[in-house]
Amino acid sequence: MAHGHTKLDEADKEPIGAKLWPMFRLLGAAAIVGLVLLVIGVVIEAAGEEGNWQGRFFFAYLIGYTFVLGLTVGSVALVILTHLFRAGWVVAVRRVPETFAANFWFVGVLGIPVLVGAMMPDAPLYPWSASLEIADQRLHEAEEFLHDLNHPAHGGHDEGHEGDGQALADTPSVLYVAADAESEHNGEAHEENPLAVPNEAYREAATAMVQAGNAYPKDKEQARIIQEAYYQSLLGYMLDYKRYGGALAGEAQVPEGKGFLWFSPLLFALRLVLYFAVLSVIGWYYWTRSIKQDETGDIELTTKREWWAPASTGAFALMITFMSFDLVMSLDPAWYSTMFGVIFFANSFTAGIAGTILVCMFMQKKGYLKTVNVEHYHDLGKLLFAFVFFWGYVSFSQFMLIWYASLPETTYWFEIHGMTTVKTAPQYGSGWTYLSLLILFGHLFVPFAFLLSRHVKRNLTALACAATWMLLMVYLDFYWYMMPFFESPGVTFGLPEIGAVLMLLAVVLAAFIRRYARHAPLAYGDPRLHETTALDTNVWAPIHH
């Protein structure tokens, strides 16, 4: 990465101070507007005949929160990894991600509403957080409906399901075996193995649900009803696992109320505190040492940061992997993917790079960061391009592993997200299918072709458009992962989602401005500053004393 010769602008050594307060106030106003939109949207949802205002609020907030969390996580990654590889070119722009990283604790505070949603017994957000009474009630309703469909002659349909059993007479009976198996499960089957019978039943039911064509009724609405009931049965199995602590055959039963603690709201909260504590310490450490180095010029501060980079990278990888599992993947605790943590990292790092590009450009428009030149943007553009491709690689890897294994516990997940070729499947041809295609082309093919050119990465207007577009795609990707689990027949997007992301993004940027304005906008005390201003970084250069 060769840079053109430039020099440190003396203005970049001085704190910006009160000159950024107008932007701080504007962001505060934007946050208020976002809050108003969120409230109005939730009120409209509550006024509907079947409105689920609690679920709509918590889902909209979680999606917006995951987006700003990804932006902050990506900033931490950019700081750690550039220290790990002793990158000198990044010094001119590194103060931006350093400041985002230093505010990680603040982003953790913004996650309190997510914890509230996880603690509520009626589970408006995470199914596993439901009280056992509510979970049993939901499971019983699903089993009863499946049983009625399987035995239409016995009657018992409710008003909304009248006649479904006869219409579905040709559907494979294996779809409904879960209900009968659960009846046995509630009896003496517990004494031998509380999980063996329903596990096989759910596997068989899931296998039928993901078979092509003939495993579905011809009517999409009937298929949707079956799918919803089946999904509740899957969750029922997960809740049995929670209640009985994953007991295996021959082992003693776990008493009621002392089950698998991983699906415990309290442990969920403690894990989140751990994740944010570790990442906040890492972000705070790198920022404070960089600020101190501006004052002292001590080279040892750089040496220590680079020495801690490998351990920080390992801790970072563990924290964000489990964080992504808990915050996003546990919305569907019956589904699992070994690739999801890497996909979350790819999205987050993309957001961190794009955010750094846009903030640096904004500061330059305001007359600051004059040391930053087109070469730095070119290098950031290369990173952005690399992670466009990396996201595509890991996303395809997840799809390939699930498709090749063809396990019903995982393949159904793609179906409810619209990625299915079964024309009678409820989500086939729905808004989720079109959103999947938009993400495929908008997150991979189009930006890959656009950023491939060297000239685009060196054209600031084009690069700014690419960075803005990629932030939008990251948000849509998080939305696509989470929103299908909201109780809605199709794509639901409106004022709550817009208001939540606007409010949270404005608040995070306001916190960034407040911290960034107090110190020099550029890490001018870094001993590798000469690499970022004049030297060709293809050639090794020693640290200046």
C-alpha positions in Angstrom: 0.0 0.0 0.0 2.1 2.9 -1.2 1.2 6.4 -0.2 2.0 9.7 -1.8 4.2 12.0 0.1 2.3 14.3 2.4 3.0 15.9 5.8 1.3 16.2 9.1 -0.9 19.3 9.2 -0.4 21.1 12.5 -4.1 21.7 12.9 -4.6 18.0 13.3 -2.7 18.2 16.6 -5.4 20.5 18.2 -8.7 19.3 19.7 -11.7 20.4 17.6 -13.6 21.3 20.7 -16.8 23.4 20.6 -16.7 23.6 16.8 -18.5 20.2 16.6 -21.2 21.1 19.1 -23.7 22.2 16.3 -23.4 18.6 14.9 -23.9 17.2 18.4 -27.1 19.2 18.8 -28.3 18.1 15.3 -27.7 14.4 16.2 -29.6 15.0 19.4 -32.6 16.3 17.5 -32.3 13.3 15.1 -32.4 11.0 18.1 -35.6 12.6 19.3 -37.2 12.4 15.9 -36.3 8.7 15.8 -37.8 8.1 19.2 -41.0 9.8 18.2 -41.2 7.7 15.0 -40.7 4.6 17.1 -43.4 5.5 19.6 -45.9 6.4 16.8 -45.2 3.2 15.0 -45.7 1.1 18.1 -49.0 2.9 18.9 -50.2 2.2 15.4 -49.3 -1.5 15.8 -51.1 -1.6 19.1 -54.2 -0.1 17.5 -54.5 -2.9 15.0 -56.9 -5.8 15.5 -54.1 -8.3 15.9 -51.4 -5.9 16.8 -48.4 -7.2 18.8 -47.0 -3.9 19.9 -44.6 -5.4 22.4 -43.0 -7.8 19.9 -42.9 -5.0 17.3 -41.1 -2.6 19.6 -38.5 -5.2 20.8 -37.8 -6.5 17.4 -37.4 -3.1 15.9 -35.1 -2.1 18.8 -33.0 -5.2 18.6 -32.4 -4.9 14.8 -31.4 -1.2 15.2 -29.3 -2.1 18.2 -27.5 -4.9 16.5 -26.7 -2.5 13.6 -25.0 0.1 15.9 -23.4 -2.7 17.9 -21.9 -4.1 14.6 -20.5 -0.6 13.8 -18.8 -0.5 17.2 -17.6 -4.1 17.1 -16.1 -3.4 13.6 -14.3 -0.4 15.0 -12.8 -2.5 17.8 -11.7 -5.1 15.2 -10.1 -2.4 13.0 -8.1 -1.1 15.9 -6.9 -4.5 17.2 -6.0 -6.0 13.8 -4.1 -3.0 12.6 -2.0 -3.2 15.8 -1.7 -7.0 15.4 -0.1 -6.5 11.9 1.8 -3.3 12.9 0.1 -1.4 10.1 1.5 2.1 9.7 -0.7 3.4 6.9 -3.8 3.4 9.2 -2.4 5.9 11.8 -3.9 8.9 10.0 -7.4 7.6 10.3 -7.2 5.3 13.3 -8.4 7.9 15.8 -12.0 7.5 14.4 -12.4 3.7 15.1 -10.4 4.2 18.4 -13.1 6.6 19.6 -15.9 4.3 18.6 -14.2 1.5 20.4 -13.8 3.6 23.6 -17.6 4.1 23.6 -18.3 0.3 23.7 -19.5 0.5 27.3 -22.0 3.1 26.2 -23.4 0.8 23.5 -23.7 -1.8 26.2 -25.9 0.5 28.2 -28.1 1.0 25.2 -28.8 -2.7 25.2 -30.8 -2.6 28.5 -34.1 -2.7 26.6 -33.0 -6.0 25.0 -32.4 -7.4 28.5 -35.9 -6.2 29.5 -37.4 -8.0 26.6 -35.5 -11.2 27.5 -36.7 -11.0 31.1 -40.5 -10.7 30.3 -42.3 -13.9 31.1 -44.5 -13.7 27.9 -41.4 -13.7 25.7 -42.1 -10.9 23.3 -38.5 -11.3 21.9 -36.8 -14.6 22.7 -39.0 -17.8 22.8 -36.7 -19.4 25.3 -37.4 -16.7 27.9 -41.1 -17.6 28.2 -42.2 -18.9 31.6 -42.8 -22.6 31.6 -46.6 -22.0 32.0 -46.8 -19.8 28.9 -44.4 -22.2 27.0 -46.5 -25.2 27.9 -49.7 -23.4 26.8 -48.2 -22.5 23.4 -46.9 -26.0 22.9 -50.3 -27.5 23.9 -52.1 -25.3 21.4 -49.7 -26.4 18.6 -50.1 -30.1 19.6 -53.8 -29.9 19.8 -54.0 -28.3 16.3 -51.7 -30.9 14.8 -53.7 -33.7 16.4 -56.9 -32.3 15.0 -55.5 -32.1 11.6 -54.3 -35.7 11.8 -57.7 -36.9 13.1 -60.3 -34.7 11.4 -63.1 -37.2 12.2 -62.7 -36.4 15.9 -63.5 -32.8 15.4 -62.1 -30.3 17.8 -61.1 -27.6 15.3 -61.3 -24.1 16.5 -63.3 -21.5 14.4 -60.2 -20.3 12.5 -59.1 -23.8 11.5 -62.5 -25.2 10.5 -62.2 -27.8 7.8 -58.4 -27.8 7.6 -58.1 -31.4 8.6 -60.2 -32.7 5.6 -58.5 -30.4 3.2 -55.1 -31.8 4.3 -56.1 -35.4 4.2 -53.5 -36.2 1.5 -50.7 -34.6 3.4 -48.2 -37.2 4.9 -49.2 -38.1 8.4 -45.6 -37.9 9.5 -46.2 -34.2 9.7 -48.4 -34.7 12.7 -46.6 -37.5 14.5 -45.1 -34.9 16.9 -48.4 -34.4 18.6 -49.0 -38.1 19.3 -45.3 -38.5 20.4 -45.7 -35.7 22.8 -48.7 -37.4 24.4 -46.4 -40.3 25.0 -43.7 -38.0 26.1 -45.9 -36.6 28.8 -46.5 -40.1 30.2 -44.2 -42.9 31.1 -41.6 -42.1 28.4 -40.0 -39.6 30.9 -38.9 -42.4 33.1 -36.6 -43.9 30.5 -35.4 -40.9 28.6 -37.3 -37.6 28.6 -36.0 -36.6 25.2 -35.6 -39.7 23.1 -39.2 -40.0 21.8 -39.9 -36.4 20.9 -36.5 -36.0 19.4 -37.2 -38.7 16.8 -40.7 -37.4 16.2 -39.5 -33.8 15.6 -36.8 -35.1 13.3 -39.4 -37.0 11.2 -41.9 -34.1 11.2 -39.1 -31.7 10.2 -37.9 -34.1 7.4 -41.4 -34.0 6.0 -41.7 -30.3 6.2 -38.5 -29.7 4.1 -39.3 -32.3 1.4 -40.2 -31.0 -2.0 -43.7 -30.5 -3.3 -45.7 -33.5 -2.0 -44.9 -32.8 1.6 -47.0 -29.6 1.5 -50.6 -29.0 0.9 -51.5 -27.2 -2.3 -52.9 -24.2 -0.4 -50.2 -21.8 1.0 -52.4 -20.7 3.8 -52.9 -24.2 5.1 -49.2 -24.9 4.7 -48.5 -21.8 6.8 -50.8 -22.9 9.6 -49.0 -26.3 9.7 -45.6 -24.7 9.6 -46.4 -22.4 12.5 -47.8 -25.3 14.6 -44.7 -27.3 13.7 -42.4 -24.5 14.7 -44.1 -24.3 18.1 -43.4 -28.1 18.5 -39.7 -27.5 17.8 -39.7 -24.9 20.4 -41.5 -27.3 22.7 -38.6 -29.8 22.3 -36.1 -27.0 23.1 -38.1 -26.1 26.2 -38.2 -29.8 27.3 -34.4 -29.7 26.9 -34.4 -26.6 29.1 -36.6 -28.3 31.7 -34.8 -31.6 31.9 -31.3 -30.3 31.5 -30.4 -32.4 28.5 -30.7 -35.6 30.5 -29.6 -38.7 28.6 -31.0 -42.2 28.8 -30.1 -43.9 32.0 -29.4 -40.6 33.8 -31.5 -39.3 36.7 -34.1 -36.7 35.8 -33.4 -33.1 36.6 -36.1 -31.7 39.0 -38.6 -29.2 37.7 -37.2 -25.7 37.6 -33.6 -26.8 37.6 -33.1 -27.4 33.9 -30.6 -26.3 31.3 -29.5 -22.9 32.6 -28.1 -21.6 29.3 -31.6 -20.7 28.3 -32.1 -18.7 31.4 -32.8 -14.9 31.3 -30.5 -14.4 34.3 -27.6 -16.2 32.7 -28.3 -14.4 29.4 -27.9 -11.1 31.2 -24.7 -12.2 33.0 -23.2 -13.3 29.7 -24.0 -10.0 28.0 -22.3 -8.2 30.9 -19.2 -10.3 30.4 -19.1 -9.7 26.7 -19.4 -6.0 27.0 -17.0 -5.8 29.9 -14.3 -7.6 28.0 -14.7 -5.6 24.8 -15.1 -2.3 26.6 -11.8 -2.9 28.4 -10.1 -3.6 25.1 -11.6 -0.6 23.4 -10.8 1.7 26.4 -7.2 0.4 26.7 -6.3 1.1 23.1 -7.9 4.5 23.0 -6.4 5.8 26.3 -2.9 4.6 25.4 -3.2 6.3 22.0 -4.3 9.6 23.7 -1.5 9.4 26.2 1.0 8.8 23.4 0.0 12.2 21.9 1.1 13.8 25.1 4.2 11.9 25.9 5.4 10.4 22.5 6.5 7.3 24.4 7.2 4.5 21.9 6.7 1.9 24.6 3.0 2.6 24.5 2.9 1.4 20.9 5.0 -1.6 21.8 2.6 -2.6 24.6 -0.5 -2.2 22.4 1.1 -4.4 19.8 2.2 -7.0 22.4 -1.4 -7.2 23.7 -2.9 -7.5 20.2 -2.8 -11.3 19.8 -4.5 -11.9 23.2 -7.0 -9.1 22.4 -7.8 -10.7 19.1 -8.5 -14.1 20.7 -10.7 -12.5 23.4 -12.5 -10.5 20.8 -13.2 -13.5 18.6 -14.7 -15.4 21.5 -16.8 -12.5 22.8 -18.4 -11.6 19.5 -19.1 -15.2 18.5 -21.1 -15.9 21.7 -22.6 -12.4 21.6 -24.0 -13.1 18.1 -25.3 -16.5 19.2 -27.1 -15.0 22.2 -28.4 -11.8 20.6 -29.4 -12.9 17.2 -29.3 -16.7 16.7 -31.2 -17.5 19.9 -34.3 -15.8 18.4 -34.7 -19.3 16.9 -33.2 -21.6 19.5 -34.0 -24.7 17.4 -31.7 -23.6 14.6 -27.9 -23.5 14.8 -25.0 -22.7 12.5 -21.2 -22.9 13.0 -20.7 -20.1 10.6 -22.9 -17.5 12.1 -20.3 -15.9 14.4 -18.0 -15.3 11.4 -20.9 -13.8 9.4 -21.6 -11.4 12.2 -17.9 -10.4 12.3 -17.9 -9.9 8.5 -21.0 -7.6 8.7 -19.6 -5.8 11.7 -16.1 -5.2 10.1 -17.8 -4.0 6.9 -19.8 -1.5 9.0 -16.7 -0.4 10.9 -14.7 0.3 7.7 -17.7 2.1 6.0 -18.3 4.2 9.1 -14.6 5.2 9.3 -14.6 6.2 5.6 -17.7 8.4 6.0 -16.7 10.0 9.3 -13.2 10.9 7.9 -14.8 12.4 4.8 -17.2 14.4 6.9 -14.4 15.7 9.1 -12.5 16.7 6.0 -15.5 18.6 4.7 -15.5 20.5 7.9 -11.8 21.4 7.5 -10.2 18.8 9.8 -8.1 15.7 9.2 -6.1 17.5 6.4 -3.3 15.0 6.8 -5.6 12.3 5.3 -5.3 12.0 1.6 -6.7 9.9 -1.3 -4.2 7.1 -0.6 -5.7 6.4 2.8 -9.2 6.3 1.3 -7.8 3.9 -1.3 -6.5 1.6 1.4 -9.8 1.7 3.3 -11.6 1.0 0.0 -9.4 -2.1 -0.5 -10.5 -3.3 2.9 -14.1 -2.6 2.2 -13.9 -4.5 -1.1 -12.1 -7.4 0.6 -14.9 -7.8 3.2 -17.6 -7.6 0.6 -16.1 -10.7 -0.9 -15.4 -12.2 2.6 -19.1 -11.8 3.6 -20.1 -13.6 0.4 -17.7 -16.4 1.0 -18.8 -17.1 4.6 -22.5 -16.7 3.8 -22.2 -19.2 1.0 -20.2 -21.5 3.3 -23.1 -21.4 5.8 -25.7 -22.1 3.0 -23.6 -24.9 1.5 -23.0 -26.7 4.8 -26.7 -26.6 5.7 -27.8 -27.6 2.2 -25.3 -30.5 1.9 -26.1 -31.9 5.4 -29.8 -31.5 4.8 -30.6 -31.7 8.5 -34.3 -30.7 9.1 -33.4 -28.8 12.2 -31.4 -26.3 10.1 -32.8 -26.4 6.5 -36.3 -25.1 7.6 -34.5 -21.9 8.7 -33.8 -21.0 5.1 -37.3 -21.8 4.1 -38.9 -19.4 6.6 -36.5 -16.7 5.3 -37.8 -17.1 1.8 -34.9 -19.2 0.4 -36.9 -22.1 -0.9 -37.8 -23.7 -4.3 -40.9 -25.4 -3.0 -43.6 -23.4 -4.6 -46.3 -24.4 -2.0 -44.1 -23.3 0.9 -45.6 -20.4 2.7 -42.7 -18.1 2.2 -42.0 -19.0 -1.5 -42.3 -15.9 -3.6 -43.1 -13.8 -0.5 -41.3 -10.5 0.4 -38.7 -12.6 2.2 -37.7 -14.2 -1.1 -37.3 -10.8 -2.8 -35.4 -9.4 0.2 -33.0 -12.5 0.0 -32.3 -11.7 -3.6 -31.8 -8.0 -2.8 -29.2 -8.9 -0.2 -27.5 -11.4 -2.5 -27.0 -8.9 -5.2 -26.8 -5.7 -3.1 -24.4 -7.1 -0.5 -22.2 -9.1 -2.9 -22.5 -8.9 -6.6 -23.1 -5.2 -7.2 -20.6 -3.8 -4.7 -18.0 -6.4 -5.7 -18.3 -5.2 -9.4 -18.4 -1.6 -8.3 -15.4 -1.6 -6.0 -13.3 -3.8 -8.2 -12.0 -0.7 -10.1 -9.0 1.1 -8.7 -10.5 4.4 -9.9 -13.7 3.9 -7.8 -11.7 3.4 -4.6 -9.8 6.6 -5.3 -12.9 8.7 -6.2 -14.2 10.1 -2.9 -17.7 10.6 -4.1 -18.0 7.0 -5.5 -16.3 5.6 -2.4 -18.7 7.5 -0.1 -21.7 6.1 -2.1 -20.2 2.6 -1.7 -19.7 3.0 2.0 -23.2 4.3 2.5 -24.7 1.5 0.5 -22.8 -1.1 2.4 -24.1 0.3 5.7 -27.6 -0.1 4.3 -26.9 -3.7 3.3 -25.5 -4.6 6.7 -28.7 -3.3 8.3 -30.9 -5.2 5.8 -28.9 -8.4 6.5 -29.4 -8.1 10.2 -33.1 -7.3 9.6 -33.4 -10.4 7.3 -31.8 -12.6 10.0 -34.2 -11.5 12.8 -37.5 -10.1 11.6 -39.0 -13.4 10.2 -39.3 -14.6 13.8 -41.7 -11.7 14.5 -45.3 -12.9 14.4 -46.2 -11.6 11.0 -47.1 -13.4 7.7 -44.7 -11.3 5.6 -42.1 -8.6 5.5 -42.9 -6.0 8.2 -41.1 -2.7 7.9 -42.3 0.7 8.9 -42.0 3.5 11.4 -40.8 1.4 14.4 -37.8 0.0 12.4 -36.9 3.4 10.9 -37.3 5.2 14.2 -35.3 2.7 16.2 -32.3 2.7 13.9 -32.4 6.5 13.5 -32.5 7.0 17.2 -29.8 4.6 18.1 -27.5 5.6 15.3 -27.9 9.3 16.2 -27.2 8.6 19.9 -24.1 6.6 19.1 -22.8 9.2 16.7 -23.5 12.0 19.3 -21.5 10.1 21.9 -18.7 9.7 19.3 -18.7 13.4 18.5 -18.6 14.3 22.2 -15.5 12.2 22.9 -13.8 12.9 19.5 -14.0 16.7 19.9 -12.0 16.6 23.2 -8.8 15.3 21.7 -6.6 15.6 18.6 -8.4 14.2 15.6 -5.3 12.3 14.5 -2.9 10.1 16.5 0.1 12.4 15.9 2.1 10.9 18.7 2.3 7.5 17.1 5.9 6.5 16.1 4.6 5.0 12.9 3.3 8.4 11.7 6.0 8.7 9.2 4.6 5.6 7.4 1.2 7.1 7.0 2.6 10.4 5.6 5.6 9.7 3.4 6.9 6.2 3.2 6.0 3.3 0.9 4.6 0.7 3.3 5.5 -2.1 0.9 9.0 -1.6 2.4 9.6 -2.3 6.0 10.5 0.8 8.1 11.7 1.0 11.7 9.8 2.9 14.4 11.2 6.4 14.7 12.8 7.3 18.0 
